Every structure is written in structure tokens, then in C-alpha cells.
Amino acid sequence: MDTITKNDLETLRIQILSDIGNLLQNKLMDGRESEEFGWMRSKAIRKVLNISASTLQNLRITGKIRFKKVLGSYYYNKEDLQHLFEDED
């Protein structure tokens, strides 16, 4: 059995902190990455448009906006939302 030194523990601590930092950074970027690709989560759409979940659901059901369901979360096409409001002008 190998002996664990203080240096080993310090290296482990630094690696754990680095891994946690990377996970947090990835979590913060999740929403931004999907927006860059033109897809936004339900919560972000509702916040930006100041609409209820049922209004967003109605837009989805009536086919006015495209959506994808991934692991229980809905993602909506950002371009569809822009076109929806351009048509109303």
C-alpha cells in the first residue's frame, strides 16, 4: 500500500477545485450555448417574453414555434419567436 503525502493531498485538492470550477462554468454556459445555436429553454423564453407557461404551451401546441424535448426539458427555436413577432407588426 502506498503512503499518501501532504503533496498528494494538495494535488488532489487542487484537482477537485479545478473540476468544480469547470462544472460551474459549464453550467453557466449551458443556456448561452443553446442560445448561440438558436434554441432556448422554456424558462428563458418565458422570462424574455414575460409570458406564462400555458401561453408558451399554446404556442407550441398550435405549431407556431418549433420545439424539441430533451430529457423532459423543452427547447424552442429562437428564430421562430422572432418571425412570430415580425408577422404581427
C-alpha positions in Angstrom: 0.0 0.0 0.0 1.3 3.4 -1.0 1.8 6.2 1.6 -0.2 9.4 1.0 1.8 12.6 1.4 0.8 16.1 2.1 1.8 16.9 -1.5 -0.6 14.2 -2.8 -3.5 15.7 -0.8 -2.7 19.2 -2.0 -2.6 17.9 -5.6 -5.9 16.2 -5.1 -7.4 19.4 -3.5 -6.3 21.5 -6.5 -7.7 19.0 -8.9 -11.1 18.8 -7.1 -11.3 22.6 -7.0 -10.5 22.8 -10.7 -13.1 20.2 -11.5 -15.8 22.0 -9.5 -14.9 25.3 -11.2 -15.2 23.6 -14.7 -18.6 22.1 -13.8 -19.9 25.5 -12.6 -18.5 27.2 -15.7 -20.2 24.6 -17.9 -23.5 25.0 -16.0 -23.4 28.8 -16.5 -22.6 28.4 -20.2 -25.4 25.8 -20.9 -28.0 28.4 -21.5 -25.7 30.6 -23.6 -24.6 27.7 -25.8 -28.1 26.7 -26.7 -29.0 30.3 -27.5 -26.0 30.5 -29.8 -27.4 27.6 -31.7 -30.8 29.2 -31.9 -32.6 27.2 -29.2 -33.7 28.4 -25.8 -35.2 26.7 -22.8 -38.8 27.3 -21.7 -37.8 29.3 -18.6 -35.6 31.7 -20.6 -38.3 32.2 -23.2 -41.0 32.9 -20.6 -38.7 35.4 -18.9 -37.7 37.3 -22.0 -41.3 37.4 -23.4 -42.9 37.8 -20.0 -45.4 35.1 -20.7 -46.9 32.2 -18.7 -46.1 28.6 -19.1 -49.6 28.0 -20.5 -49.1 30.7 -23.2 -45.8 29.1 -24.3 -47.6 25.7 -24.3 -50.3 27.1 -26.5 -47.7 28.4 -29.0 -46.1 25.0 -29.0 -49.4 23.1 -29.4 -50.7 25.3 -32.2 -47.4 24.8 -34.1 -46.5 28.5 -34.1 -43.0 27.7 -32.8 -40.7 24.7 -33.2 -39.6 22.8 -30.2 -37.6 19.9 -29.1 -38.0 17.9 -25.9 -34.7 16.7 -24.4 -34.8 14.7 -21.2 -38.0 16.4 -20.1 -37.0 19.9 -20.9 -38.5 21.9 -23.8 -36.2 23.9 -26.1 -37.7 26.5 -28.5 -36.4 27.8 -31.8 -35.3 31.4 -31.3 -35.9 32.3 -35.0 -39.5 31.1 -34.8 -40.1 33.5 -32.0 -38.6 36.4 -33.9 -40.7 35.5 -37.0 -43.8 35.2 -34.9 -43.5 38.8 -33.7 -42.4 40.1 -37.2 -45.6 38.8 -38.6 -47.7 40.7 -36.1 -46.2 44.1 -37.0 
